Amino acid sequence: MLDEIEGVINGHRDGHGYVVRDDGEGDIYLPPNEMRAVLHKDRVKARIVRHDRKGRAEGRVVEIVERPPQPIIGRLLHESGVWLVAPEDKRYGQDVLIPKGATALAKAGQVVVVELTEPPSLYGQPVGRVKEVLGEIDDPGMEIEIAVRKYGVPHEFSDACIALARTLPDKVRPQDKKHRVDLTDVPLVTIDGEDARDFDDAVYCEPAKVGRGKGWRLLVAIADVSNYVETGSAIDIDAYERATSVYFPRRVIPMLPEKLSNGLCSLNPEVERLCMVCDMLINSGGEIYAYQFYPAVMWSHARFTYTEVAAILANTRGPEAIRRKDRVADLENLSDVYRALLKARQARGAVDFETTETQIICDDSGRIEQIVPRTRNEAHRLIEESMLAANVCSADYIQESKHPGLYRVHEGPTPEKVELLRNYLKAIGVGVTVSEDPAPGEFQRVAEATKERPDALQIHSMLLRSMSQAIYTPINSGHFGLAYDAYTHFTSPIRRYPDLLVHRVIKAILSNERYQLPVLPTPGEAHEKLARRLAARVRAPTNKLKKPVQPPSREVQAWEAAGLHCSANERRADEASRDVEAWLKCKYMREHLGEEYGGVVTSATTFGIFVTLDAMYVEGLVHITELGGEYFKFDEARQELRGERTGIRYAIGTRVRVQVSRVDLDGRKIDFRLVREGEELVNRAMKDKGVPAAAGNGVPAKASVKRAARKTAPATGERARSPIQALKSAVKKAATTKSKSGRKSRR
């Protein structure tokens, strides 16, 4: 009897699907006919029935184990007298039939939330009823309303949570200050973006004697959320369910009620606030010589923006510095300790790539006005290094105390990813590479060696892709990217639940107590995944092990479950944010159909190339059928497509010019059409074929292209060809002529 494998269905917009196995092995492919009776996210048992030529498994569903309650969001349509909803998430694959009396007050064309009343079957579509009407597809903010439901992001606080938040005080009371260090006279300041509404952290730095040398005393004060959010309370339950705040353009879904996130727990200027402090001594080499944690009460002496601090540090006698003259010396001290911390970062070989992040600027109606790159200045880096230092001290404190807690773990790249990266670096002619078991410093050396190359951003992108994703777990195995032996998150408890847990653990250690995770009444999916993973680990030990792995203690299992939950919801928040950004970009590009832009190839695949536009930072696909009438082969080592006839190559970093040809709003996809290859491609292709470069003999490249087109112009009545098509014909003809004149031709 064939083994039955349990897993979760992951549908595909093209009709097929996969079973994502609980045991972590490769996904099982399900053809479209197997997807007719199941839905995306269903838990099933499947059997493998065959393997394809590449060894990939294809299966058959034998049992639906669980069908989770999953609302489906889509457009209500009325076709031939039948009401149905076309799911917005195309992974569901089937329209949902809506009986005549189950449309509620919805009108045709509106976006609705559907609750299934009958599941799909081999011979019938799923049936449902309209549960909620969201509105018209073009309503401002509709993309966010869709995303929060599509990804199951909790967006409404429970009545119990709201009621409890109302009972909290509006300001710090005298009794709240007991057993706390009074730091109100210390000029702590906050430094954040212009649009920030909640302030997690405040900083202060002064010169100090460290050991026998000079150094600094750095204070990082973090909002003491744990003082107001008690373990197991209604607010705590809602916060744990969300696990993180979710950031969209023009809207934030906070982890905590506004009274806390923007009020009591926000380190607003010139008001008393409760905080947890990481008080550090840092030597001239940027090493943390000593640290201590304590609860305190503080008074923010100023609210700075990154732009303002960068301007002050760039010119300490400028207008910005004059307005803030009392704080200039403190900011200079922060800059000095930052440079020391940066020196230590470089010494330990931490990865520090420069990548381009974008910001979407919308008008009041939610329409994109422009997409601009986020620029990181010295103030951003100053705060980042200060927060890293506090997080490292937090991890060290928990580890030295032998108390369980959540670490932020980033494991090194897998052997497969390392091999792919090594081949890529070799293929594109990079003089340095990484070893088979690389250290973080090796990645940084590659980044430094290639930073002046025109394709530096693409090389750095490949370096990032080769790395694993960071997770929360009680089992510390270090942070590869930052080159830390132990690292955690302590600095953002307003917006991240793991940080709140770290605060509680540190407080427990300070009080010589042991913090116990609460049993929270939230969906147990993370716990179930953990149990299945542990069961698989115990059942099937590897041959390398002399004895079976013993399952961890119940306490560690509880912390693992919390880590899985927080990691999964972090991914959920990222996916929802990316989905909204993709929708907005698609809507924006619909207004630019037919327009031409310059861009750069950011990735190559077997089915085409992805191009990011220079002016708009929008990515789209040039399908392989749009690259010309020849056969293109994908070179995995070089990460490029190469034409077998002309030799034209499309690799990461190649500059091209494209036209916006199609926008699929539902699929969040933008298609480009290649207008013409860059002169570099033409010259390279001609050189490979032994033809003189188009720009040779004193003739400009563009003129050469036109001349080649004229020489191969079609006769009257023939189909007109573009200049580049004509040039390709000229290249082919020249190559053929050479082979006839003495060279051996390839057949």
C-alpha positions in Angstrom: 0.0 0.0 0.0 1.3 3.4 -1.0 2.1 5.9 1.8 -0.4 8.6 2.4 1.3 12.0 2.8 -0.4 14.8 4.7 -0.1 18.5 3.7 -1.8 21.7 2.7 -3.1 22.5 -0.8 -1.4 25.5 -2.5 -3.4 26.4 -5.6 -2.0 28.0 -8.7 -3.8 30.5 -10.9 -3.3 28.3 -14.0 -5.5 25.6 -12.5 -3.1 23.1 -11.1 -1.8 23.0 -7.5 0.6 21.5 -5.0 0.5 19.7 -1.7 3.0 21.4 0.7 4.1 18.4 2.8 4.2 18.6 6.6 7.4 16.6 6.6 9.2 19.4 4.7 10.0 17.2 1.7 9.4 18.5 -1.9 5.9 19.6 -2.9 3.6 17.2 -4.7 2.2 18.4 -8.0 -1.5 18.1 -8.5 -2.9 18.3 -12.1 -6.0 20.4 -12.7 -8.4 17.5 -12.6 -7.2 16.7 -9.0 -7.9 20.3 -8.0 -11.6 20.2 -8.9 -12.8 18.8 -5.6 -10.3 20.7 -3.3 -9.6 24.3 -2.5 -6.5 26.4 -1.8 -5.5 26.0 1.9 -7.4 22.6 2.3 -5.5 20.1 4.5 -5.4 16.7 2.6 -3.9 13.3 2.4 -2.3 12.5 -0.9 -0.4 9.6 -2.6 2.4 9.9 -5.1 1.4 8.2 -8.4 4.4 9.1 -10.6 7.5 11.2 -11.0 8.4 13.3 -14.0 11.7 13.3 -15.9 13.3 15.6 -13.3 12.2 13.4 -10.4 9.4 15.7 -9.3 6.4 14.0 -7.6 2.9 14.1 -9.0 0.1 13.0 -6.8 -3.6 12.2 -6.2 -5.7 13.4 -3.3 -7.2 10.5 -1.3 -8.8 12.4 1.6 -9.7 15.9 2.7 -8.6 16.0 6.3 -9.7 19.6 7.1 -11.4 22.4 5.3 -10.6 25.6 7.3 -13.2 28.3 7.4 -11.9 30.6 4.8 -13.8 33.6 3.5 -13.3 34.2 -0.3 -13.1 37.7 -1.6 -14.1 38.5 -5.2 -16.2 40.4 -7.6 -19.9 39.6 -7.8 -21.0 38.9 -11.4 -24.4 38.3 -13.0 -24.0 36.2 -16.1 -26.9 34.5 -18.0 -29.2 34.8 -15.0 -26.6 33.2 -12.7 -25.0 35.0 -9.8 -21.4 34.0 -9.1 -18.3 35.4 -7.4 -14.9 35.4 -9.2 -12.3 35.0 -6.5 -9.8 37.8 -6.3 -7.2 35.3 -5.2 -6.7 33.2 -8.4 -5.2 30.3 -6.4 -8.8 29.2 -5.7 -9.3 28.3 -9.3 -13.1 28.1 -9.3 -15.9 30.7 -9.3 -18.4 30.4 -6.4 -22.1 30.0 -7.3 -24.4 32.3 -5.3 -28.0 31.3 -4.9 -30.5 34.1 -5.9 -31.4 34.9 -2.3 -27.9 34.8 -0.9 -26.5 38.0 -2.6 -27.5 40.2 0.4 -27.5 43.9 -0.7 -24.6 43.5 -3.1 -24.8 44.7 -6.7 -23.1 43.2 -9.8 -19.5 44.4 -10.0 -19.0 45.0 -6.3 -16.3 43.4 -4.2 -17.8 41.0 -1.6 -16.7 38.5 1.0 -18.3 35.0 0.5 -18.8 32.3 3.0 -18.9 28.8 1.5 -22.1 26.8 2.1 -21.2 23.8 -0.1 -17.7 22.7 -1.0 -16.6 21.9 -4.6 -16.9 18.4 -5.9 -15.6 16.6 -9.0 -18.8 17.5 -10.9 -19.9 20.7 -9.2 -18.7 24.2 -8.3 -18.5 25.5 -4.7 -21.6 27.4 -3.5 -21.7 30.2 -1.1 -23.5 33.3 0.3 -22.4 36.9 0.5 -21.3 37.7 4.0 -20.0 41.2 3.6 -20.1 43.9 0.9 -16.8 45.8 0.7 -17.8 48.3 -2.1 -16.7 49.2 -5.6 -13.4 48.0 -7.0 -12.2 51.6 -7.5 -13.1 52.9 -4.0 -10.1 54.5 -2.2 -8.4 51.9 0.0 -10.2 48.9 -1.5 -6.9 47.2 -2.2 -6.2 47.2 1.5 -9.6 46.0 2.4 -9.1 43.1 0.0 -5.6 42.3 1.2 -6.4 42.1 5.0 -9.2 39.6 4.2 -7.3 37.7 1.6 -4.4 37.1 3.9 -6.5 36.8 7.1 -4.9 39.8 8.8 -6.9 40.6 12.0 -8.0 44.2 11.5 -10.6 44.7 14.2 -9.9 44.7 17.9 -12.1 42.5 20.1 -14.7 44.3 22.3 -12.9 43.1 25.4 -9.6 44.6 24.1 -11.2 47.9 23.4 -13.0 48.0 26.7 -9.7 47.2 28.6 -7.8 49.9 26.6 -10.4 52.5 27.8 -9.6 51.7 31.4 -5.9 52.6 31.0 -4.7 56.0 32.2 -4.0 58.8 29.8 -0.6 59.6 31.3 2.1 58.2 33.7 0.8 58.2 37.3 2.9 58.7 40.4 2.5 55.0 41.4 3.8 53.9 38.0 7.2 55.5 38.8 7.9 53.2 41.8 11.0 51.1 41.5 12.2 52.9 38.4 15.3 54.9 37.6 14.4 58.6 37.0 15.9 59.6 33.7 13.8 62.7 33.1 16.9 64.9 33.3 18.8 62.9 30.7 18.3 64.5 27.2 17.0 61.4 25.4 15.6 62.1 21.9 13.7 60.2 19.3 14.9 60.0 15.7 12.3 58.7 13.1 10.9 59.3 9.7 8.7 62.3 8.9 5.5 60.2 8.7 6.1 58.2 12.0 3.3 58.3 14.4 4.5 56.0 17.1 8.0 56.2 18.7 9.4 53.0 20.1 12.9 54.2 20.9 14.9 57.1 22.3 18.7 57.5 22.4 21.4 59.4 24.3 25.2 59.2 24.1 28.0 60.9 26.0 31.8 60.4 26.2 32.9 58.0 29.0 36.0 56.2 30.2 35.8 52.6 29.2 38.4 50.4 30.9 41.6 52.2 30.6 40.7 54.0 27.4 38.1 56.4 26.0 34.7 55.4 24.8 31.0 56.2 25.2 28.0 55.6 27.3 25.1 54.8 25.0 21.5 54.7 26.4 18.8 53.1 24.3 15.4 53.6 26.0 12.5 51.5 24.6 8.8 52.0 25.4 7.7 49.7 28.3 4.7 48.1 26.7 4.8 45.2 29.1 3.8 47.5 31.9 0.4 48.1 30.3 -0.1 44.9 28.4 -0.4 42.1 31.0 0.2 38.5 30.1 -3.0 36.8 29.1 -5.1 40.0 29.1 -7.6 40.8 26.3 -5.1 43.3 24.8 -2.4 40.6 25.0 -4.6 38.1 23.3 -5.3 40.4 20.4 -1.6 41.5 20.1 -0.5 37.8 20.0 -3.0 37.0 17.3 -1.7 39.9 15.2 2.0 39.4 16.2 3.0 42.5 14.2 1.8 45.8 12.9 1.1 45.7 9.2 2.2 48.7 7.1 0.4 49.8 3.9 0.7 53.0 1.9 -1.3 55.6 3.8 -2.6 53.1 6.4 -1.3 51.0 9.3 -3.0 48.1 11.0 -1.4 48.3 14.5 -0.6 45.5 16.8 -1.9 47.5 19.8 -4.9 49.8 20.3 -4.2 53.4 19.3 -4.4 54.5 23.0 -1.2 52.5 23.5 0.5 52.7 20.2 0.2 56.4 19.6 -0.4 57.4 23.3 0.8 55.8 26.5 3.5 53.7 24.9 4.7 56.2 22.3 7.8 58.2 23.4 6.3 61.5 22.4 8.3 64.7 23.1 8.1 66.5 26.4 5.9 64.0 28.3 6.8 61.4 30.8 6.9 57.9 29.6 7.8 54.5 31.1 10.6 52.7 29.4 13.1 49.8 29.6 16.7 50.9 29.2 19.7 49.2 27.8 22.6 51.2 29.2 25.9 50.3 27.5 29.6 51.2 27.7 31.2 51.0 24.3 35.0 51.3 23.7 36.8 53.1 20.9 36.8 49.9 18.8 33.0 49.6 18.9 33.0 46.7 21.2 30.3 46.5 24.0 32.4 46.6 27.2 29.5 46.3 29.7 25.8 46.7 29.8 22.8 46.7 32.1 19.0 46.7 31.9 16.6 48.6 34.1 13.1 50.0 34.1 13.0 53.8 34.0 10.8 56.8 33.5 12.0 59.3 30.8 11.2 62.6 29.2 11.9 62.9 25.5 13.7 66.2 25.0 13.2 66.4 21.2 11.5 64.6 18.3 14.0 64.6 15.4 13.6 63.3 11.8 16.3 61.4 9.9 16.5 64.2 7.4 17.0 66.9 10.1 19.7 64.9 12.0 21.6 64.2 8.7 21.5 67.9 7.9 22.8 68.8 11.4 25.7 66.3 11.2 26.6 67.5 7.8 26.8 71.1 8.9 26.9 71.8 12.6 26.7 75.5 11.9 23.8 75.4 9.5 20.2 76.6 10.1 19.0 73.2 11.3 21.8 73.1 13.9 21.1 76.6 15.1 17.5 75.7 15.7 18.6 72.7 17.8 21.8 74.1 19.3 21.2 72.5 22.7 21.2 69.0 21.2 24.0 69.3 18.6 26.7 68.0 20.9 24.6 65.0 21.8 24.0 64.2 18.2 27.8 64.4 17.5 28.4 61.9 20.3 25.9 59.6 18.7 27.7 60.0 15.4 31.0 59.2 17.0 29.7 56.0 18.7 28.0 55.0 15.4 31.4 55.2 13.6 33.0 53.0 16.3 30.1 50.5 16.0 30.5 50.5 12.2 34.2 49.8 12.6 33.3 46.7 14.7 30.7 45.6 12.2 33.2 45.7 9.4 35.7 43.8 11.6 33.4 40.9 12.3 32.4 40.7 8.6 28.7 41.5 8.8 26.8 41.7 5.6 25.9 45.2 4.5 24.5 45.5 1.0 23.1 48.6 -0.5 19.7 47.8 -2.0 17.0 50.1 -3.4 13.8 50.2 -1.4 10.9 52.2 -2.8 8.2 54.4 -1.3 4.8 54.9 -2.9 3.4 58.4 -2.6 -0.4 58.6 -2.9 -2.8 61.5 -3.1 -5.9 61.8 -0.8 -7.9 59.4 -3.0 -5.3 56.7 -2.8 -4.0 57.1 -6.3 -0.3 56.8 -6.8 1.4 60.2 -7.6 4.9 58.8 -7.8 7.2 56.0 -6.7 10.5 57.2 -5.3 13.5 55.4 -3.9 14.0 55.5 -0.1 17.3 57.1 0.6 19.2 56.0 3.7 21.4 58.7 5.3 23.8 58.7 8.2 20.9 59.2 10.7 19.2 56.0 9.6 22.5 54.1 10.0 23.2 55.7 13.4 19.8 54.6 14.8 20.2 51.1 13.2 23.6 50.5 14.8 22.3 51.7 18.2 19.3 49.3 18.0 21.6 46.4 16.9 23.7 47.0 20.0 20.7 46.9 22.3 19.4 43.8 20.6 22.7 42.0 21.0 22.8 42.9 24.7 19.3 41.5 25.1 20.2 38.2 23.5 23.4 37.9 25.6 21.5 38.7 28.8 18.8 36.0 28.1 21.4 33.5 27.1 23.7 34.1 30.1 20.7 33.8 32.4 19.8 30.5 30.9 16.2 31.6 30.6 14.1 30.5 27.6 13.2 33.2 25.1 12.9 34.1 21.4 16.1 34.7 19.4 16.2 36.2 16.0 18.0 33.5 14.1 19.4 33.8 10.6 21.0 30.6 9.3 23.6 30.5 6.6 22.8 29.6 3.0 22.1 26.1 2.0 24.7 24.1 0.0 22.5 24.3 -3.1 22.3 28.1 -2.9 26.0 28.4 -2.3 26.8 26.3 -5.4 24.4 28.4 -7.5 26.0 31.6 -6.3 29.6 30.3 -6.9 28.7 29.3 -10.4 27.1 32.7 -11.0 30.1 34.7 -9.8 32.4 32.6 -11.9 30.3 32.9 -15.0 30.1 36.7 -14.9 33.8 37.1 -14.2 33.9 38.2 -10.6 37.5 37.7 -9.3 36.4 36.8 -5.7 34.0 34.1 -4.6 32.7 32.3 -1.5 33.8 29.0 -0.1 31.6 25.9 0.2 30.9 26.8 3.8 31.0 30.6 3.7 31.3 33.0 6.6 29.4 36.3 6.4 32.6 38.2 5.7 33.0 36.4 2.4 29.7 37.8 1.2 30.8 41.3 2.3 34.1 40.9 0.4 32.3 40.0 -2.8 30.0 43.1 -2.3 33.0 45.4 -1.7 34.9 44.0 -4.7 31.9 44.5 -7.1 30.5 47.8 -5.8 32.0 49.8 -8.7 30.7 47.5 -11.4 27.7 48.6 -13.4 25.9 45.4 -12.4 26.7 45.9 -8.7 23.1 46.1 -7.6 22.2 42.9 -9.4 25.2 41.0 -7.9 24.2 42.2 -4.4 20.7 41.0 -5.2 22.0 37.6 -6.0 24.0 37.6 -2.8 20.8 38.3 -0.8 18.8 35.7 -2.7 21.3 33.0 -1.7 20.6 33.6 2.0 17.9 32.1 4.2 15.0 34.0 5.9 15.4 35.0 9.5 13.0 33.4 12.0 12.1 33.6 15.7 13.0 30.5 17.7 14.1 29.6 21.3 17.0 27.6 19.9 19.8 30.0 19.3 22.1 29.4 16.3 23.2 32.9 15.7 22.6 35.5 13.0 24.5 34.9 9.9 23.9 38.2 8.1 24.8 40.3 11.1 27.6 38.0 12.1 26.4 37.7 15.7 26.6 34.6 17.9 23.3 35.6 19.5 20.7 38.2 18.5 17.1 39.0 19.3 14.5 41.8 18.9 14.1 44.1 21.9 13.6 47.5 20.3 10.1 47.6 18.9 7.5 46.2 21.3 4.8 48.6 20.0 4.8 46.8 16.7 6.3 43.4 17.2 5.1 40.8 19.7 8.5 39.0 20.0 10.0 42.2 21.4 7.2 42.3 24.0 8.1 38.8 25.0 11.8 39.7 25.3 10.9 42.6 27.6 8.9 40.3 29.8 11.7 37.8 30.0 14.3 40.5 30.9 12.0 41.8 33.6 11.5 38.3 35.0 15.3 37.8 35.1 15.8 41.2 36.9 13.3 40.0 39.5 14.9 36.6 39.8 11.7 35.0 38.5 10.9 32.8 35.5 8.5 34.0 32.9 5.8 31.5 31.8 4.2 31.8 28.4 0.4 32.1 28.7 -2.0 29.7 27.0 -3.6 32.1 24.6 -7.0 31.2 22.9 -5.8 31.8 19.4 -5.9 29.5 16.3 -3.6 26.5 17.0 -2.2 26.2 13.5 1.4 27.1 14.6 1.1 24.6 17.4 -0.2 21.9 15.1 2.6 22.5 12.6 5.1 22.3 15.4 3.7 19.0 16.7 3.8 17.5 13.2 7.3 18.7 12.7 8.4 17.2 16.0 6.7 13.9 15.3 8.4 13.7 11.9 11.7 14.5 13.5 11.4 11.7 16.2 10.0 9.1 13.7 12.6 9.5 11.1 16.1 10.2 12.6 18.9 10.5 10.0 21.5 7.8 9.7 24.1 10.2 11.1 22.5 10.1 14.5 23.5 7.4 16.9 20.2 7.6 18.8 16.8 9.1 18.0 16.4 12.8 18.7 14.4 13.4 21.9 11.6 15.9 21.6 12.2 19.2 23.4 10.5 19.9 26.8 7.0 21.2 26.9 8.4 24.7 27.8 10.7 24.8 24.8 7.8 23.5 22.6 5.7 26.4 23.8 8.4 28.9 22.9 8.9 27.1 19.6 5.2 27.4 18.9 5.3 31.1 19.8 8.3 31.6 17.4 6.5 29.8 14.6 3.4 31.9 15.1 5.3 35.2 15.1 7.5 34.2 12.1 4.4 33.0 10.1 2.5 36.2 10.9 5.5 38.3 10.0 5.5 36.6 6.6 1.7 37.2 6.3 2.2 40.9 7.0 5.0 41.1 4.3 2.8 39.3 1.8 -0.2 41.5 2.4 1.9 44.7 2.1 3.5 43.5 -1.1 0.1 42.5 -2.5 -1.2 46.0 -1.9 1.9 47.6 -3.4 1.7 45.4 -6.5 -2.0 46.2 -6.9 -1.3 50.0 -6.7 1.6 49.7 -9.2 -0.6 47.8 -11.6 -3.3 50.4 -11.3 -0.7 53.1 -11.8 0.8 51.4 -14.9 -2.6 51.1 -16.5 -2.4 54.8 -17.1 0.9 54.3 -19.0 -0.1 51.5 -21.4 1.8 51.9 -24.7 4.5 54.1 -23.2 8.2 53.3 -23.5 10.8 53.3 -20.7 14.4 52.4 -20.1 15.0 49.6 -17.6 17.3 46.9 -16.4 17.0 43.2 -16.3 16.6 42.1 -12.6 16.1 38.4 -13.1 16.1 35.9 -15.9 14.0 32.7 -16.1 13.2 29.9 -18.5 10.1 31.8 -19.6 11.4 35.4 -20.0 13.1 38.3 -18.2 11.9 40.6 -15.5 12.7 44.2 -16.1 12.6 47.1 -13.5 11.9 50.5 -15.0 14.4 53.2 -14.2 11.9 56.0 -13.7 9.2 54.2 -11.8 10.9 51.3 -10.0 8.1 49.0 -11.3 8.9 45.4 -12.4 7.3 43.6 -15.3 7.8 40.5 -17.4 9.1 40.4 -21.0 7.9 37.0 -22.0 10.3 34.8 -24.0 7.9 35.0 -27.0 8.5 38.8 -27.1 12.3 38.4 -27.4 12.4 37.7 -31.1 11.8 34.8 -33.5 14.5 32.5 -32.3 15.2 29.9 -29.6 16.5 31.2 -26.3 18.2 28.9 -23.8 18.3 29.7 -20.0 21.8 29.5 -18.5 21.4 28.9 -14.8 25.1 29.5 -14.0 25.1 32.9 -15.6 21.4 33.6 -14.8 20.8 34.7 -18.4 18.8 33.9 -21.5 20.9 33.5 -24.7 19.7 33.4 -28.3 21.2 30.4 -30.1 21.1 32.1 -33.5 22.2 35.7 -32.8 24.0 35.1 -29.5 22.1 38.0 -27.9 22.1 37.6 -24.1 19.7 38.9 -21.5 21.4 38.7 -18.1 20.9 40.4 -14.8 22.0 44.0 -15.2 21.4 44.2 -19.0 19.9 47.5 -20.0 16.9 47.3 -22.3 14.1 49.6 -23.6 10.5 48.3 -23.2 6.9 49.3 -23.9 4.1 48.7 -21.4 1.9 46.2 -23.2 -0.5 44.7 -20.7 -1.6 45.1 -17.1 -3.4 42.3 -15.2 -4.8 44.0 -12.1 -6.3 40.7 -10.7 -3.1 38.8 -11.2 -0.9 41.7 -10.0 1.1 41.3 -13.2 2.6 43.8 -15.7 3.8 42.7 -19.1 6.4 44.6 -21.2 7.2 44.3 -24.9 10.8 44.7 -25.9 11.2 47.8 -28.1 14.9 47.4 -29.0 17.9 45.8 -27.5 20.6 48.1 -26.1 23.6 48.9 -28.3 25.7 46.8 -25.9 23.7 43.7 -26.8 23.9 44.3 -30.5 27.7 44.9 -30.5 28.2 41.8 -28.3 26.0 39.6 -30.6 27.8 40.8 -33.7 31.2 40.2 -32.1 30.2 36.7 -31.1 29.2 36.0 -34.7 32.5 37.5 -36.1 30.8 40.6 -37.6 32.3 44.0 -37.0 30.6 46.0 -34.2 27.8 48.2 -35.3 29.6 51.3 -34.0 32.8 50.4 -36.0 34.5 52.4 -38.8 33.4 55.7 -37.3 29.7 55.1 -37.9 27.5 55.7 -34.8 25.7 52.7 -33.5 22.2 53.9 -34.2 23.1 54.9 -37.7 24.6 51.4 -38.3 21.4 49.9 -37.1 19.4 51.9 -39.6 21.8 51.2 -42.4 21.6 47.5 -41.7 17.8 47.8 -41.9 18.0 49.6 -45.2 20.3 47.0 -46.7 17.8 44.3 -45.8 14.6 46.2 -46.5 11.7 44.0 -47.7 10.4 44.2 -51.2 7.0 45.9 -51.8 4.2 43.8 -50.3 6.4 42.0 -47.8 5.7 42.3 -44.1 7.6 45.2 -42.6 10.4 44.3 -40.1 11.7 46.4 -37.2 15.3 47.7 -37.5 16.5 45.2 -34.9 14.9 42.3 -36.8 16.6 43.5 -40.0 19.9 43.7 -38.1 19.5 40.2 -36.9 19.0 39.0 -40.5 22.1 40.9 -41.5 24.1 39.3 -38.6 22.8 35.8 -39.7 23.7 36.5 -43.3 27.2 37.7 -42.5 27.8 34.7 -40.3 26.6 32.4 -43.1 28.9 34.1 -45.6 31.9 33.6 -43.4 31.2 29.9 -43.0 31.0 29.5 -46.8 34.2 31.3 -47.3 36.3 28.8 -45.4 35.0 28.4 -41.9 33.3 25.2 -40.9 29.6 25.9 -40.3 27.7 24.4 -37.4 24.7 22.3 -38.2 
